[in-house]
Amino acid sequence: MPKISTGNWTEHVGTTHAISGQNDGPYAEIVLGDQVGLSQFGAHLERLPPGARSSHRHWHETEDELIYLISGDLVLIEDVETLLTAGDAAGWAAGQPTGHCLENRSDADAVMLVIGTRADAGVVHYPDHDMILRHDRTGRTFTRTDGSPITPKA
C-alpha cells in the first residue's frame, strides 16, 4: 500500500452557486482516495477558514457521509446547531432526510477528514433552496422539489 501524500492542498475560492445564489466561501482540500485508486468510497481532507461553510445544507438519498474533525471548531447545522471540536465525528446514512452542513464560526482554520460513498448515480436534496440535484456519470440536472426544472442563472 503506497503512502498517500498529504502535503499539497488545493485551494478553492468561494463562488456564488449559479442556481441557489449562495456562496459558501473558500476552502482547501487534499483528495486522498484518488491517490490510491479507491472506487467504492471517497476520502479527503478539507480545510475551512473562518467564515466558510462546507456546503449548502443537504442530504443524500444514496450516499453515506462521515466527517471526523482533526483540528479547530465547526458548527454542525442540521435542524439544530451543534458545536464540534477536534476529535468529534458526525455521520449521515444514505436516505436519512436530515439536511446538514458545517460552518467555521471561529477565528482559526478547521481541518476535517470527509469520507463518503461514491455512487455512480445519486440524488441530493437541498431543503433550504427547494432544490434537488440528480447526477450520474453523464451529467447532472437540478429540479425543484415538485419536479419542475431549474436552469442556472446566466
N, C-alpha and C positions, 0 to 999 in steps of 0.2 A: 504494500500500500504506500503510495507516494505521499510525502509530506505536502500539505496544502499551504500555499503562500498566503499569508495574511498581512502582508506589508503594504500593498498598493491599493489605497482607497480610490474609488471612482466617485468624483464629486458631481452632484446633480443640482442645478439651480432650481429654485421654485418657479413654477409656471402656472398660469391660470388654466384650469381644465376647460376644454373647448365646449363642453356641454353644461356642466354644473356652474361654471364661473368661479369655483372655489380654488384658492391657491394654498396648498398645504405647506409651502416653504421648502427650503433646501434640505438636502440630506446627502450622506455619502454611504457607499456600500462596498463590500467585498463579497463577490459571489463565490461561495465555497464549493457547492456541489458540482458545478460545471467543470471545475478544475480536475475532477477525478471521474467525470462521466456519469454521475448519478442520473438516473432516469425516472425513478419511482417517486422521489421527493426532492424538493429544493431546499437548500440551506444557504443562508447568507448572513453576514454581519451588517448591521445597519447603524449608522451614527446620526442622531438627530441633534442639531444645535438648538440653543434656547429659542423658543417661539415656534418651532416647527412641529408638524404633525406627521405621523407615519403614513396616513392615507385619509380618504374620506371615510366616514363611518360606514361599514359594510358588513355583509356576511355571505358565505359561500354555500351553495346547495351541494356541491360535490367534492369539496376540498377541506381537509383538516388544516388547522393552523396552530402553531405553538410559538410562544416567544419566551426567552429567558433573558432577563436584564442583567448584563455584565457589570455596567457601571452607570452611575447617575441616577436620576429620579425621573419617572414619567407618570403622567396621569392617564389611567385607562378609562376611556369614555365609552360607556355602554348606555343602558337606561339610567344608571347611576354612575358616579365617578369614584374611582379607587386609586389611591396613591400607590405606585410600585417603586420599590427601592432595589438597589443592587442585590442580587440573589433571589428576587421574586420571579415567578413564572406565571403565565396565563395561557389558556388554550381554548380552542373552539372546534367542536366536532362538526363535520360536514352536515349541513341541513339544520343546524341549530340557529334559529332566526333571531340572534342577538347581534344587532349592529355594533361594531366596535372599531376603535382606532386608539392611537396613543399620541399624547401631546406632551412636549417638553416645556413645562412652565417654570423651570429652574433657571439659574444663571450659568449653568455648565452643560457641556455635551453629555448625552446619554448614549450608551452603546448596548445593543441587544443582538442576540442570536435569534434568527427567524427561521422556522422550519415549517414546510407545508407540502401538501400533496401536489404532484404535477399531473393533473388530469388532462387528457387530450382535449376535452371539451368541458365547459363549465358555465354556471350561471351565478352571477354575483349581484346581490341586492344592495342598493344604496338608499336606506329608508329616509334620510334627511333631504333627498333630492328627487323623490318619486322617479327613480331611475333603476333599470335593470340592464346589466351587461351580459350578453350571451357571446361566448367565444369558443372557437375551435381552431384547428390547425390552418384553416383557410381565411380566418379573419375574425372580426368582432362586430356586433351590432348592439345598439342601445335602443331601449324602448321605455315607455312609461309603464307603471305597474298595470295599467289597463291594456297593455299590448300595443298601444299606438307608437309609431316610430319616432325617434328623436334624431335630428341631424345636427352635427356640430355647427357652432356659430362660426361665421367666416372671420 
